[in-house]
């Protein structure tokens, strides 16, 4: 059972990481449409989301490396 759980955790992390990397523009675009930070311009919001996106991908990749 532990082998199955470990496989599924690794598979899920790989899948999410690949999906986020392959669909970066689409995901960030959709997030940017939903988020409205009053004191930032659209371009600044886009830059902020891209920076956060990279941090999330790094975190997911770190989890993948721990398997």
N, C-alpha and C positions, 0 to 999 in steps of 0.2 A: 504494500500500500504506500509506503514512504517513497518508493521509486516513482510511482504514478503521480503522487503529489509534487515531487520535485520536477518531474517532466512537465507537468501542467503549469507550474509556476514559471519555469524557464520558457516554455512555449508562449505563455501569455506575455511575458516581458519582451520577448523577441517580436511578437506580433505587434504589440503596442508601439514599440520603438520603431519598427519598420513602417507602420502606418503613419506615425507622426512625421517621420523623415520624408516619406514619399508624398505626403499631402500637406506640407508645411504652409504653402501659400493659401490653400483653401481653408484650412483650420484657422489660421491667423485672420484671414479676411472675414470669416463668419464671427469670430470672437470680437473683432474690431467693430462690427456692425451692432453687436449687442452691448458693448461697453461704451459708456459715455462719461469720460472724466472731464468735468467742466473746465478745469484749469489747464488742460492739455489740448493742443491742436490734434487733428486727425493724424498728421504725420508723426507727432510725438507719441500718440497712443500706439501707432503701428510699430515704432521703434521699441517702445516699452514691451509690447507683446512679443516681438521677435526675441528680445533679450530674455524674457521669462521663458519663452518656448525653448530656447537653447539650454537653460538651466534644468527644465523638466526633462529634456532628452538626456542630458548628462546624468541626472538622477536615475532615470530608468536604466541607462547603460551601466551604471554602478551596481544596481540591483542584479542585472544580468550577470555581471562579473562575479558576484557572490555565490552563484549557484554551483 
